């Protein structure tokens, strides 16, 4: 991409890139690192034609969140905080991905875009 002088890098961060989480220090540290790396590489590469951004999924119904969803108390407390009122689906990430990969985002670089059903707005 750098040699070509154009491209789009889209990392997968997490809602926990913005806040600490519970019982997942390694995951939180790694995803916070992705958010920082996104900014750093954007600072270096945007002037060379490569946009660098990240998507930060909120609570998405995947194998990774099965234990949370199976814990009635924890699942309820999570759902109470999500204004959309539901767990996200993997397909909910498609629009943000298409946007960041398309020419519509040519002037967007260095951001971590939450896709979280409104969680961070609370």
PyMOL commands that set and color helices and strands:
alter all, ss='L'
color gray80, all
select helices_A, chain A and resi 15-17+25-48+63-70+72-81+90-101+103-105+119-121
alter helices_A, ss='H'
color red, helices_A
select strands_A, chain A and resi 7-12+50-57+112-115
alter strands_A, ss='S'
color yellow, strands_A
deselect
rebuild
show_as cartoon
